[in-house]
């Protein structure tokens, strides 16, 4: 029951709403099921299966807000978590930035669930590990890697009538390869929602080549050097930039998007004209939930167009403060299209997330 169906999720959340005695109530229900395999020194060390579900209830009396969490869904447990959230709300001071729950939104249809990924077997995980260990041994190197696969569900409901439901799958693989003389090291990773796209041998060969090429490294004198970053390295930079693209941070002088003298840099040319950055929850390679944490609907959003900043993210609170329309923070970030450059996609599931790459 860890990955909950639409019907199961709606039934549980409807019970929570009926139990509420607060001015308003909002609940988020998540479930996940998956497996993993880990190896080191060219030998499998651990493997397992993980399954869990969690319910988070938020109640408010005016601007006083309380939250409680539980992973049991019988009638008594549901009432307990609702009463606990209400108790915490009554004990809390008023939140000056509280925003009331949203009414029903219209969400973009997104399909992020791949059945084959949800049905990965222990034998498939073992074969994937063997596909990495074998080439490493042949190259006289030592590999350590970790593979995970999961199926996930998330649902949201509030007393204003909003309901949202989404399922997805994910597989992630990382590998580190060291030369046996301890002078070279290489690393590579891949992340897909479709396990059939993952080739652990191909990914491991990249790490092996890096390890062999980096043997007996020599020191370089300090100076300026032109480098080409691979997608994973570029993704890390993109992630740092992404978390600093809130309008509030910029307006308050706390990010690289802050403008000298106050305000933000929306409309300014900050990058090469070939740079285009956008978000799209329905991207076919890396789909994500079409709503944000508050339930706001997400759609395709231009963030940087031909090097100019088109949008920063406005929370509902900050949009009201600045008399702007809200621009919810997206769940992915796409860099492109530029010839011969792979798309770098940023993913936020339920618990915030990670950058991934997909082929352009």
C-alpha positions as CSV (number, residue, x, y, z in Angstrom):
1,X,0.0,0.0,0.0
2,X,3.0,2.3,0.0
3,X,2.3,3.6,-3.5
4,X,-1.3,4.8,-3.0
5,X,-3.9,4.8,-5.9
6,X,-5.9,7.9,-6.6
7,X,-9.0,6.3,-5.0
8,X,-7.0,5.3,-1.8
9,X,-5.5,8.7,-1.5
10,X,-8.7,10.6,-2.0
11,X,-10.5,8.3,0.6
12,X,-7.9,8.9,3.3
13,X,-7.7,12.7,2.7
14,X,-11.5,13.0,2.6
15,X,-11.6,11.5,6.0
16,X,-9.0,14.0,7.3
17,X,-11.0,16.9,5.9
18,X,-14.2,15.7,7.6
19,X,-12.4,15.3,10.9
20,X,-11.1,18.9,10.9
21,X,-12.5,21.4,13.3
22,X,-10.1,24.2,12.4
23,X,-10.8,27.3,10.3
24,X,-9.0,25.4,7.4
25,X,-7.1,22.2,6.9
26,X,-4.6,21.1,4.3
27,X,-3.1,17.6,4.1
28,X,-0.4,16.0,1.9
29,X,-0.2,12.2,1.5
30,X,2.9,10.6,0.0
31,X,3.9,7.0,-0.6
32,X,6.9,5.2,-2.1
33,X,8.2,1.7,-2.8
34,X,11.5,0.7,-4.3
35,X,14.7,-1.1,-4.0
36,X,18.5,-0.6,-4.0
37,X,21.8,-2.3,-4.4
38,X,25.2,-1.1,-3.2
39,X,28.7,-2.5,-4.1
40,X,32.2,-1.6,-3.1
41,X,35.6,-3.1,-4.0
42,X,34.0,-4.8,-7.0
43,X,31.6,-6.7,-4.7
44,X,28.0,-6.3,-3.7
45,X,27.7,-5.2,-0.1
46,X,24.1,-4.5,0.6
47,X,20.7,-4.7,-1.1
48,X,17.2,-4.0,0.1
49,X,13.6,-2.9,-0.5
50,X,12.0,0.2,1.1
51,X,8.3,0.9,1.4
52,X,6.7,3.8,3.3
53,X,3.8,6.3,3.3
54,X,3.4,9.5,5.2
55,X,0.5,11.9,6.0
56,X,1.2,15.6,6.9
57,X,-1.7,17.6,8.2
58,X,-1.7,21.4,8.6
59,X,-4.5,23.1,10.5
60,X,-5.0,26.8,11.1
61,X,-7.1,29.0,13.3
62,X,-6.8,32.4,11.7
63,X,-3.1,32.9,11.2
64,X,-2.1,30.4,13.9
65,X,-0.8,27.3,12.1
66,X,0.1,23.8,13.4
67,X,1.4,20.7,11.6
68,X,1.5,17.0,12.5
69,X,2.7,13.9,10.7
70,X,1.8,10.2,10.9
71,X,2.2,7.0,8.8
72,X,-0.9,5.1,10.1
73,X,-4.2,5.5,8.4
74,X,-6.8,3.8,10.5
75,X,-9.7,5.9,11.8
76,X,-8.2,6.4,15.3
77,X,-4.8,7.4,13.9
78,X,-6.3,9.9,11.4
79,X,-8.3,11.5,14.2
80,X,-5.2,11.6,16.4
81,X,-3.1,13.4,13.8
82,X,-5.8,16.0,13.0
83,X,-6.3,16.8,16.7
84,X,-2.6,17.0,17.2
85,X,-2.2,19.5,14.3
86,X,-5.1,21.6,15.8
87,X,-3.5,21.5,19.2
88,X,-0.2,22.7,17.8
89,X,-2.0,25.5,15.9
90,X,-3.8,26.7,19.1
91,X,-0.4,26.9,20.9
92,X,1.4,28.7,18.1
93,X,1.8,32.4,17.6
94,X,0.3,34.0,14.6
95,X,2.3,33.7,11.4
96,X,2.6,37.1,9.7
97,X,3.1,35.5,6.3
98,X,0.3,33.0,6.5
99,X,-1.6,32.5,3.3
100,X,-5.0,30.7,3.3
101,X,-5.4,27.4,1.4
102,X,-6.2,27.6,-2.3
103,X,-9.4,26.6,-4.1
104,X,-9.3,23.9,-6.8
105,X,-6.7,24.5,-9.5
106,X,-6.6,23.3,-13.1
107,X,-3.5,21.1,-13.5
108,X,-1.6,20.1,-16.6
109,X,-1.8,16.4,-17.4
110,X,1.6,14.8,-16.8
111,X,2.6,11.2,-17.0
112,X,5.7,10.4,-15.0
113,X,5.0,6.8,-14.1
114,X,6.8,4.0,-16.0
115,X,5.5,0.5,-15.1
116,X,8.8,-1.2,-15.9
117,X,10.6,1.0,-13.4
118,X,8.0,0.3,-10.7
119,X,8.4,-3.4,-11.3
120,X,12.2,-3.7,-11.1
121,X,13.2,-7.1,-9.5
122,X,16.2,-8.0,-7.3
123,X,17.6,-9.9,-10.2
124,X,17.6,-6.8,-12.4
125,X,19.4,-4.9,-9.7
126,X,22.0,-7.6,-9.4
127,X,22.5,-7.6,-13.2
128,X,22.9,-3.8,-13.2
129,X,25.6,-4.1,-10.5
130,X,27.3,-6.8,-12.5
131,X,27.2,-4.6,-15.6
132,X,29.4,-2.1,-13.7
133,X,31.7,-4.5,-11.7
134,X,32.6,-6.6,-14.8
135,X,34.1,-3.7,-16.9
136,X,35.9,-2.4,-13.8
137,X,37.6,-5.7,-13.1
138,X,38.6,-6.0,-16.8
139,X,40.2,-2.6,-16.7
140,X,42.1,-3.5,-13.5
141,X,40.2,-0.9,-11.5
142,X,38.0,-1.0,-8.5
143,X,34.4,0.2,-8.5
144,X,31.9,1.3,-5.8
145,X,28.4,2.2,-6.8
146,X,24.8,2.6,-5.7
147,X,21.6,2.0,-7.6
148,X,18.1,2.9,-6.5
149,X,14.7,2.6,-8.1
150,X,11.3,3.8,-6.8
151,X,7.7,4.3,-7.5
152,X,6.0,7.3,-5.8
153,X,2.6,8.7,-5.2
154,X,1.7,12.1,-3.9
155,X,-1.7,13.7,-3.2
156,X,-3.0,16.9,-1.7
157,X,-6.4,18.1,-0.4
158,X,-7.7,21.0,1.6
159,X,-11.0,22.2,3.0
160,X,-11.4,24.7,0.2
161,X,-12.0,21.9,-2.3
162,X,-8.6,21.5,-3.8
163,X,-7.4,18.0,-4.7
164,X,-4.3,16.9,-6.6
165,X,-2.8,13.5,-7.3
166,X,0.4,12.4,-9.1
167,X,2.5,9.3,-9.5
168,X,6.0,8.9,-10.9
169,X,9.0,6.6,-11.0
170,X,12.7,7.1,-10.8
171,X,16.0,5.2,-11.0
172,X,19.3,6.7,-10.0
173,X,22.8,5.3,-10.5
174,X,26.2,6.6,-9.3
175,X,29.6,4.9,-9.6
176,X,33.1,5.8,-8.5
177,X,36.1,4.0,-10.0
178,X,39.6,4.0,-8.6
179,X,42.8,2.7,-10.3
180,X,44.4,0.0,-8.2
181,X,47.6,2.0,-7.9
182,X,45.4,4.7,-6.1
183,X,46.6,7.5,-8.5
184,X,43.4,7.9,-10.6
185,X,39.7,8.3,-9.8
186,X,36.6,8.8,-11.9
187,X,32.9,9.3,-11.2
188,X,29.7,9.2,-13.2
189,X,25.9,9.1,-12.7
190,X,22.6,8.9,-14.4
191,X,19.0,9.5,-13.4
192,X,15.9,8.5,-15.4
193,X,12.2,7.8,-14.8
194,X,12.4,4.9,-17.3
195,X,14.8,2.2,-16.1
196,X,15.2,0.9,-19.7
197,X,17.2,4.0,-20.5
198,X,19.8,3.1,-17.9
199,X,22.9,1.3,-19.1
200,X,25.2,0.8,-16.1
201,X,28.0,-0.6,-18.3
202,X,28.0,2.5,-20.4
203,X,28.0,4.8,-17.4
204,X,30.7,2.8,-15.6
205,X,33.0,3.0,-18.7
206,X,32.8,6.7,-18.5
207,X,34.0,6.6,-14.9
208,X,36.7,4.0,-15.8
209,X,38.0,6.2,-18.6
210,X,38.2,9.2,-16.2
211,X,40.0,7.1,-13.6
212,X,42.6,5.8,-16.1
213,X,43.1,9.3,-17.6
214,X,43.6,10.9,-14.3
215,X,46.5,8.7,-13.2
216,X,49.6,10.5,-12.1
217,X,48.0,13.9,-12.1
218,X,50.4,16.9,-12.2
219,X,50.0,20.3,-10.5
220,X,49.0,23.3,-12.4
221,X,50.2,26.8,-11.6
222,X,47.4,29.3,-10.5
223,X,45.8,31.1,-13.4
224,X,42.9,31.2,-15.8
225,X,42.1,28.0,-17.7
226,X,39.3,27.3,-20.2
227,X,37.4,24.2,-19.2
228,X,34.4,22.3,-20.5
229,X,32.1,21.1,-17.8
230,X,30.3,17.8,-18.2
231,X,26.5,17.8,-17.5
232,X,26.8,16.7,-13.9
233,X,29.1,19.6,-13.1
234,X,27.0,22.1,-14.9
235,X,24.0,20.7,-13.1
236,X,25.5,21.6,-9.7
237,X,26.0,25.2,-10.8
238,X,22.5,25.3,-12.1
239,X,21.2,24.0,-8.7
240,X,23.0,26.8,-6.8
241,X,21.5,29.4,-9.2
242,X,18.0,27.9,-9.0
243,X,17.7,28.3,-5.3
244,X,18.7,32.0,-5.6
245,X,16.1,32.9,-8.2
246,X,13.3,33.9,-5.8
247,X,12.1,37.4,-6.2
248,X,12.0,38.1,-2.5
249,X,15.7,37.1,-2.1
250,X,16.5,39.5,-5.0
251,X,14.3,42.4,-3.7
252,X,15.9,42.1,-0.2
253,X,19.4,42.2,-1.6
254,X,20.2,38.5,-0.8
255,X,21.0,37.0,-4.2
256,X,22.9,37.5,-7.5
257,X,19.6,38.7,-8.9
258,X,19.6,41.7,-6.6
259,X,19.8,45.1,-8.3
260,X,22.1,47.8,-7.0
261,X,20.0,50.4,-5.2
262,X,17.1,47.9,-4.7
263,X,14.8,45.7,-6.7
264,X,15.7,42.8,-9.0
265,X,17.2,42.1,-12.4
266,X,14.1,41.0,-14.3
267,X,14.5,42.1,-17.9
268,X,18.2,42.5,-17.7
269,X,20.7,40.7,-20.0
270,X,22.8,38.6,-17.6
271,X,23.9,35.7,-19.8
272,X,25.1,35.0,-23.3
273,X,22.3,35.4,-25.8
274,X,22.5,31.7,-26.6
275,X,21.4,30.8,-23.1
276,X,17.7,29.8,-22.6
277,X,16.4,28.4,-19.4
278,X,12.8,27.3,-18.8
279,X,10.6,25.0,-16.8
280,X,8.0,22.6,-18.0
281,X,6.4,19.9,-15.7
282,X,5.3,18.0,-18.8
283,X,8.8,17.6,-20.3
284,X,8.7,14.2,-21.9
285,X,12.1,13.1,-20.6
286,X,11.8,14.3,-17.0
287,X,8.1,14.9,-16.1
288,X,7.4,16.3,-12.6
289,X,4.3,17.0,-10.5
290,X,2.3,19.9,-12.1
291,X,1.8,21.8,-8.8
292,X,4.0,23.4,-6.1
293,X,3.9,22.9,-2.3
294,X,0.9,25.2,-1.8
295,X,-1.1,23.5,-4.6
296,X,-0.5,26.2,-7.2
297,X,-0.7,24.9,-10.8
298,X,2.6,24.8,-12.7
299,X,3.0,25.2,-16.5
300,X,5.7,26.0,-18.9
301,X,7.7,29.0,-17.7
302,X,10.4,31.0,-19.4
303,X,13.1,32.0,-16.9
304,X,15.9,33.2,-19.1
305,X,15.3,33.9,-22.8
306,X,18.3,34.8,-25.1
307,X,20.3,35.6,-22.0
308,X,17.7,38.0,-20.5
309,X,16.0,37.3,-17.2
310,X,12.3,36.8,-17.9
311,X,10.9,35.6,-14.5
312,X,11.8,35.2,-10.9
313,X,9.7,33.1,-8.5
314,X,7.1,35.0,-6.5
315,X,5.5,33.2,-3.5
316,X,1.9,34.0,-2.9
317,X,2.9,36.1,0.1
318,X,5.6,38.1,-1.7
319,X,3.4,38.6,-4.8
320,X,0.7,40.1,-2.5
321,X,3.3,42.3,-0.8
322,X,4.6,43.6,-4.2
323,X,1.2,43.7,-6.0
324,X,2.4,41.1,-8.5
325,X,0.9,37.9,-9.8
326,X,2.3,34.8,-8.1
327,X,5.0,32.8,-10.0
328,X,5.4,29.5,-8.2
329,X,8.8,27.9,-7.9
330,X,8.9,25.2,-10.5
331,X,9.8,21.5,-10.0
332,X,12.3,21.3,-12.9
333,X,14.7,23.5,-14.7
334,X,15.7,23.0,-18.3
335,X,18.8,24.4,-19.9
336,X,18.5,24.7,-23.7
337,X,18.2,24.3,-26.5
338,X,21.7,24.9,-27.6
339,X,23.4,22.7,-30.3
340,X,25.5,19.9,-28.9
341,X,24.6,20.7,-25.2
342,X,22.6,18.3,-23.2
343,X,19.6,19.4,-21.3
344,X,20.1,19.8,-17.6
345,X,16.8,19.3,-15.7
346,X,16.2,20.1,-12.0
347,X,13.7,17.8,-10.1
348,X,11.7,18.6,-6.7
349,X,9.6,15.8,-5.6
350,X,7.9,15.8,-2.6
351,X,11.0,16.3,-0.4
352,X,12.9,18.7,-2.7
353,X,15.4,17.3,-4.9
354,X,18.1,16.8,-7.3
355,X,19.4,17.8,-10.7
356,X,19.3,15.2,-13.5
357,X,20.3,15.0,-17.1
358,X,18.5,13.8,-20.2
359,X,19.5,13.7,-23.8
360,X,18.6,16.7,-25.9
